Amino acid sequence: MADRDRDEEGRARNARPRDGLGRPLPYDAPGVERQPEGVPREPAESLREAQQLLDDGMPFHAHEVLEDAWKSGPDHERELWRGLAQLAVGVTHAARGNPSGAASLLRRGADNIGGYADAPPHGIDITGLREWAEQLASGLPARQEPPSPEAIAPRLRG
């Protein structure tokens, strides 16, 4: 059995390069630099960085930033950041041509952020994101070609 790729802490981690949608590429192919994991950021920084990645067509990488906020943020905001990460993964699946997976994650993400609609933290447009997610999820099955991630990227803040 071949040795598994390991990160610096010895955890299993695929060292293959990845494209902008997080898909593995051959070992010798140029890839998109990954987002560092486990980076503590202030909420505004997480939102700014994730938005830039979404706008640049890299929703998989935006999800990694939002996942860091989910895992390191205060307990009372865990579902918020988890939901935002799920929305980014939904965009990833849509752009990869997986409409059913995209719709499922978009709706799950929208549900997870829904509890914050009455008092949206950090200027996040909870209502707008939930409407965007439902509209995108409902329209995906009718698409012939996967949408470009930049074309369907949400605005995290109003």
N, C-alpha and C positions, 0 to 999 in steps of 0.2 A: 504494500500500500504506500502511495506517495505521501510525503510529508505535507501537512496542511500549511497554508500561508498563515503567518502569525503576525500580530502587531507587536509594538515595542514592549507591551506588558505580557506577551505570550498568549493572548487570546486569539482564537481562530478568526481570521479576517482575510477575505479574498483580496489578494494584492493585484488582481487584474485591473488595468485601467478601465474607466467607465466613460460613457458618453454623457451628454448634457441631461439625458433623461434617466441616468443611473444604470443603464444597461451595461453589462460587462463586455469588454472588448478583448481581442487577443492580447497576450502579454506584451508583444512587441509593438502594439499599436499606440499612437499618441492618444491620450485621453484628456478629459477635463479634470482639473485639479479638484480633489474632494474638499469638502468643508471639514475643518477640524472638528472632532467630536468632543463633547464635554466642556465646551467653552462657556464659562459664565458670562452672561451679558445682561445689561439693564434691559427692561422691556422695550424701551424706545429703540435701542440698538438692535435687538432681535427683530423687531418689526421692520426697521429700515433695511437691514441686511436681507431678510426674507423677501421683502418687496422688490429689492433690486434683483435678486436671483429669479423671482417670478417674471419680472419684466424682461430679463435677459434670456428667458426660455429655459430656465433650469429649475423646474419645480421640485425635482427630487432633492436637489441641494438645499432649496428653501425649506423643505420638510425637515432636513437634518438640523437646521438652525432652530426651527420651531420645536423640534423634539428636545433639543437641549433645554429650551425654556420650560417645556413641559416637565422634564425630569428634575430640573433644578429650582423651579419656581415655588412660590408659596402654595401650600395645600389648597387654599381656597381658589386658586387660579389653574389648577391642574387640568380640569376639563376644558377650560378655555384654550390653553396651549395645545392640548391633545387634539381638540377639534380643529384648530388652525393647521396643525400638522397633517391631519387627515384630509383637509381640503387640498393641501398642496400635493398629497399623494393621489388624490382624485384627479387633479390636473395631469399628473404624471401618467396615470393609467389612461386617461382620455387621449393624450398625445401619443401614447404607445399603441393605440388602437384597441383598447380593452374597454368598450363602453359599459358593460355590465359591472365590472370592477370599479370603474370610475364613478358610476351612478351610486353604487353602494357606499363608497367612501365619502362622496360628496354629501350624501344625505346623512350619514353617520356624523360627519364633521359638523354639519349644520345643526343637528340635534344637540351635539355636545356644547356648542357655543350658545345655544338658545337660552340657557339659564342666565346669561349675562346681558340679555336684551334690555332689561329695565334700567341698568346702570352700567353701560359699556365702559370697561376699563381701558386706559391707555389710548383713548381716541379711536378704538377699533369700531368699525362700522358693522356691528353685529346684524342689524336688520338688513342692510344692503348685502352682506355676505351670504346670509341665509336665502335671500331672494335670488342672488346670483347662482348659488349652488343648486337650488331647485330648478331654475331655468336651464342651466347647463345639463344637469342630470336628466331632465325630461327631453332635451333636444338631442342627446348623444345617439340614441339608437337609429335616428333617421339619417345621420351623417354617412356619406359614402367613404370619405377619406378621414383619417384621424386629423383633428385640428392641430394647428401649430400651438405650442404652449404659450407663446407670447400673445396670440390672438385671444386666448381664453383666460389669461391671468386675471385674478381678481384684484381689487383695490382693498387692501387690508384696513386702511383708515379712510374715513369719510372726507 
